């Protein structure tokens, strides 16, 4: 499954404004360097690039801090950290999701590129295992704690590379500087557990023969596909209700009604995927069904072309007449 790029908007405005995402498809990875090594290397180098940076003001997630970068240009070859205000609780690892407001600067010119404290902007959340975001950004948030304020650098090699980003005024030699106030750190689910209800009559059956961390077996009935979107909650979650405009982290498995063949599966890729939900960023059949579900739920969806990819389909696997079947495990909403 692919994101609807023309309508795609991250629930987090920061990445949209900066182009910090490199999303090309639905799947997003959960790889990346370990927390221990990145935190250690960043701490060791912080006094070099960020020694002159200061930020004053309360960490209340409402008022923008007054940031002084110090001497520019700021340049680094590694992601470097500086703790400006200590927080409390667990330090974020690559397994966590971090909620924040941030200010982003060009370290060469000192120019403010994006301000997450702009009126009307929501707080922004990032699952740090995602690989569809500039790697220096998620690496920089490793070690963050709730209620804290941190600064970190994103060197070109972990940002936009030698090409830079002309639209944003970032050259291939520019280091990006981030100042972030941390609202929350939490660990998302890794699998859905619980007794599974049988599929309603006339809909595909779903079996997890190898457990909830492996792709399910979906058996499609040899009958005509429904003409309207069908949904069934096979496992009722106990987590928060998914809200319109959030990003969900999910495992999903998609097959064609006509022959049961798999066209896409995050389970088969071995990593959850992240999607904006309820805002036109994915197919209508997802937006209209997953908003309102609880985190921890397993949902069966049958989606006709009108609520899927329409008459154009999504070549080469999905034609304009194909009805889609999805099993979706909702692991997080942020």
C-alpha positions in Angstrom: 0.0 0.0 0.0 1.2 3.5 -0.8 0.6 6.9 0.7 -1.5 9.3 -1.2 1.3 11.8 -1.8 -0.7 14.8 -3.1 -2.9 14.8 0.0 -0.3 13.5 2.4 0.3 15.6 5.5 2.2 14.4 8.5 0.3 14.7 11.8 3.5 16.4 12.8 3.9 19.7 10.8 7.6 19.9 11.6 8.6 17.2 9.1 6.3 18.5 6.4 7.7 22.0 6.7 11.3 20.8 6.7 11.0 18.0 4.3 12.5 15.8 7.0 10.6 12.7 5.8 11.6 10.6 2.9 8.4 8.6 2.6 7.9 6.9 -0.7 5.5 4.1 0.4 3.5 2.9 3.3 6.2 0.8 5.0 8.6 2.4 7.4 11.4 0.6 9.1 12.4 -0.1 12.6 16.1 -0.4 12.2 18.8 2.1 13.1 21.7 2.4 15.4 21.5 1.3 19.0 20.7 3.9 21.7 23.7 3.3 23.8 26.3 4.1 21.1 24.6 7.1 19.7 24.0 8.6 23.1 27.6 8.1 24.2 29.1 9.5 21.0 26.8 12.6 21.1 27.6 13.4 24.7 31.3 13.2 24.1 31.1 15.7 21.2 28.6 18.1 22.6 31.1 20.6 24.0 32.5 21.2 20.5 29.6 22.2 18.3 27.0 23.3 20.8 29.1 24.8 23.6 27.8 28.3 22.9 24.1 27.4 22.5 21.7 28.5 25.2 17.9 28.5 25.6 16.0 30.3 28.3 12.3 30.0 29.4 10.1 27.4 31.0 9.6 24.0 29.4 5.9 24.4 29.4 5.3 23.3 25.8 3.4 26.5 25.2 6.1 29.3 25.2 8.9 29.2 22.7 12.3 29.2 24.4 14.7 32.1 23.6 17.5 30.5 21.8 21.0 31.8 21.3 23.1 29.7 19.0 26.4 31.3 20.0 29.2 31.5 17.5 28.2 30.4 14.0 28.8 28.6 11.8 27.9 25.5 13.8 29.3 22.4 12.2 29.5 18.7 13.2 30.2 15.4 11.6 28.2 13.4 14.2 24.9 13.9 15.9 25.8 15.8 19.0 23.7 16.4 22.1 23.4 19.1 24.7 21.0 18.8 27.7 19.7 22.3 28.3 17.0 21.4 31.0 17.1 18.0 32.6 13.8 16.0 32.4 12.5 13.1 34.4 11.7 9.5 33.8 13.0 7.0 31.3 15.4 8.1 28.6 14.1 7.5 25.1 15.5 4.6 23.1 15.0 3.6 19.5 12.0 1.5 20.7 10.1 4.6 21.9 7.9 7.4 20.6 8.7 10.9 21.6 6.3 13.8 21.7 7.7 17.3 21.5 7.8 20.9 20.2 11.0 22.0 18.4 12.8 24.8 16.7 15.0 24.1 13.8 18.0 26.2 12.7 20.5 26.3 9.9 23.8 26.0 11.9 25.8 27.8 9.2 23.6 30.9 8.8 21.8 30.8 12.2 18.5 31.2 10.4 15.4 29.7 12.1 13.9 27.2 9.5 10.9 26.0 11.5 9.2 26.9 14.7 7.0 24.2 16.4 5.7 26.8 18.8 3.8 28.7 16.1 0.2 29.4 17.2 -2.1 26.7 16.2 0.5 24.0 15.7 0.0 20.8 17.7 2.7 19.0 19.5 4.5 16.5 17.3 5.3 12.8 17.9 7.9 10.5 16.3 8.5 6.8 16.6 12.2 6.7 16.8 12.5 3.3 15.0 11.1 4.8 11.8 13.5 4.9 8.8 11.4 7.2 6.6 12.6 10.3 8.6 16.0 11.9 8.3 18.2 9.6 10.5 19.9 12.4 12.4 16.5 13.6 13.6 15.5 10.4 15.3 19.0 9.7 16.5 19.1 13.1 18.1 16.0 12.3 20.1 17.5 9.2 21.7 18.1 9.9 25.3 15.4 12.5 25.6 13.4 12.6 28.8 9.9 13.9 29.6 9.9 17.6 30.7 13.4 18.2 29.4 14.9 20.5 26.8 17.6 19.3 24.6 19.7 20.5 21.6 21.3 18.4 19.0 23.0 18.7 15.6 22.2 16.9 12.4 25.3 16.7 10.2 24.9 16.6 6.4 25.6 12.9 6.2 22.6 12.2 8.5 20.4 15.0 7.0 20.1 15.9 3.4 23.5 14.7 2.3 25.8 16.5 -0.1 22.9 17.6 -2.2 21.4 19.6 0.6 17.9 21.0 0.2 17.7 24.0 -2.1 14.0 24.7 -1.3 14.8 25.1 2.4 18.0 26.9 1.8 20.2 24.1 3.2 23.5 23.5 1.4 25.2 20.2 1.3 27.7 21.4 3.9 25.2 22.8 6.4 24.6 21.3 9.8 21.1 21.5 11.1 20.5 22.4 14.8 17.4 21.3 16.7 16.2 22.6 20.1 13.4 20.4 21.4 11.1 20.5 24.5 10.0 17.0 25.4 6.3 16.5 26.3 6.3 12.7 26.6 8.3 9.5 26.0 6.4 6.2 25.7 7.0 2.7 24.4 4.5 1.5 21.7 3.2 -2.1 21.6 5.1 -4.6 19.5 2.3 -7.1 19.0 -1.5 -7.5 19.5 -2.5 -10.1 22.0 -5.9 -11.3 23.1 -8.6 -13.8 22.0 -9.5 -13.4 18.4 -13.1 -13.4 17.4 -14.1 -15.3 14.2 -14.7 -13.3 11.0 -18.3 -12.5 10.2 -20.0 -14.8 7.8 -19.1 -14.1 4.2 -15.8 -12.3 5.0 -12.3 -13.8 4.8 -11.0 -15.9 7.7 -7.8 -14.9 9.5 -5.3 -17.3 11.2 -2.1 -16.5 12.9 -0.5 -19.9 12.7 2.9 -18.7 13.7 1.9 -16.2 16.3 1.1 -12.4 16.3 4.6 -11.3 15.1 4.4 -13.2 11.8 2.1 -12.6 8.8 -1.4 -14.1 9.1 -3.0 -16.6 6.7 -6.0 -15.0 5.0 -8.5 -17.2 3.3 -10.9 -15.4 0.9 -14.3 -17.0 0.3 -15.1 -18.1 -3.3 -17.9 -15.7 -3.6 -18.5 -12.3 -5.2 -16.7 -9.5 -3.3 -18.8 -7.0 -1.4 -19.5 -3.7 -3.1 -19.1 -1.6 0.0 -16.3 -1.4 2.6 -16.7 -4.0 5.3 -14.9 -4.0 8.6 -14.7 -6.3 11.6 -12.8 -6.0 14.9 -11.2 -9.4 15.5 -9.4 -8.3 18.7 -10.7 -5.4 20.7 -7.8 -3.3 22.0 -7.7 -1.6 25.4 -5.6 1.4 24.5 -6.5 4.9 23.5 -9.0 5.6 20.8 -7.4 6.6 17.4 -8.1 10.2 16.6 -8.4 11.9 13.3 -5.1 13.6 12.4 -3.0 11.2 14.4 -0.3 8.9 13.0 -0.8 5.3 13.6 1.9 2.6 13.9 0.6 -0.7 12.5 1.4 -4.1 11.2 -0.8 -4.9 8.2 -1.2 -7.7 5.6 -3.0 -7.1 2.3 -4.3 -9.7 -0.2 -6.5 -9.5 -3.3 -10.1 -10.8 -3.0 -10.0 -12.3 -6.5 -7.2 -14.8 -5.8 -5.9 -14.3 -2.2 -2.5 -13.2 -3.4 -0.4 -10.9 -1.2 0.2 -7.4 -2.6 1.8 -5.8 0.5 2.6 -6.8 4.0 4.5 -5.0 6.8 4.7 -8.3 8.6 6.6 -9.9 5.7 9.0 -6.9 5.7 9.5 -7.5 9.5 8.7 -4.0 10.7 5.6 -1.9 11.5 4.6 1.0 9.3 3.4 4.5 10.1 0.5 6.4 8.5 -1.4 9.7 9.0 -5.0 8.7 9.5 -8.3 10.4 8.8 -6.7 13.2 6.7 -6.6 11.8 3.2 -3.0 10.5 3.5 -4.0 6.9 2.8 -6.9 5.2 1.0 -10.4 6.1 2.0 -11.1 2.6 3.2 -8.5 3.0 5.9 -9.4 6.6 6.9 -13.1 5.7 7.2 -12.6 2.7 9.4 -9.5 3.0 11.6 -10.4 6.4 13.2 -12.2 5.5 16.4 -10.6 2.1 16.9 -8.6 1.4 20.0 -4.8 0.9 20.1 -4.2 -2.8 20.5 -7.1 -3.8 18.1 -6.9 -6.2 15.2 -9.2 -5.1 12.4 -10.3 -7.0 9.2 -11.1 -4.7 6.2 -12.6 -5.5 2.8 -12.2 -2.5 0.6 -13.7 -2.2 -3.0 -12.0 -0.1 -5.6 -14.0 3.0 -4.9 -12.6 3.2 -1.4 -9.2 1.9 -2.4 -7.2 3.0 -5.5 -10.1 3.6 -7.8 -10.2 2.9 -11.5 -6.4 3.6 -11.8 -5.5 0.8 -9.4 -1.9 0.6 -8.0 0.2 -1.2 -10.7 1.6 -3.6 -11.1 -0.3 -5.7 -8.5 -3.6 -3.9 -8.0 -5.9 -3.3 -10.9 -8.8 -0.8 -11.1 -11.3 -3.6 -10.4 -9.6 -5.3 -7.5 -11.2 -5.5 -4.0 -8.6 -5.4 -1.2 -8.5 -7.4 2.0 -6.4 -6.1 4.9 -5.6 -7.4 8.4 -4.4 -4.4 10.5 -2.9 -4.6 14.0 -2.9 -1.1 15.6 0.2 -0.8 17.8 0.2 2.9 18.5 -1.5 6.2 17.8 0.4 9.4 18.3 
